[in-house]
């Protein structure tokens, strides 16, 4: 395997994890469709508002991470993995800002039947599964790829 420092290893694994999570969400979104089907109109409006707020949090984190990553790129840091460090800072900052910003509302507060709550929990569990599978697949691919190249 080509020599790569720990910064690049972590960056590549996290990047692949997010890439796989995004791909899995595009391929499998039946749980989200099911949730949308069982929500009434008022709940759909609340759900859209919550999704917009979370997207805004994501973009805020992306902005902060982008600025920090750019500062690393234009700095005088002498290291071979400067681009990996900038990417790692981008990914970690985006996630940290997203999770740390206060959320004004939670969908679970607006679900009035056990069926709706159960469907919401399926969405939540499936998202965690996508994260774990994406991470596992990223590790397998990252460390197996050199065997085939």
Secondary structure, 3 states (H helix, E strand, C coil): CCCCCHHHHHHHHHHHHHHHHHHHHHHCCHHHHHHHHHCCHHHHHHHHHHHHHHHHHHHHHHHHHHHHHHHHHHCCCCCCCHHHHHHHHHHHHHHHHHHHCCCCCCHHHHCCCHHHHHHHHHHHHHHHHHHHHHHHHHHHHHHHHHHHC
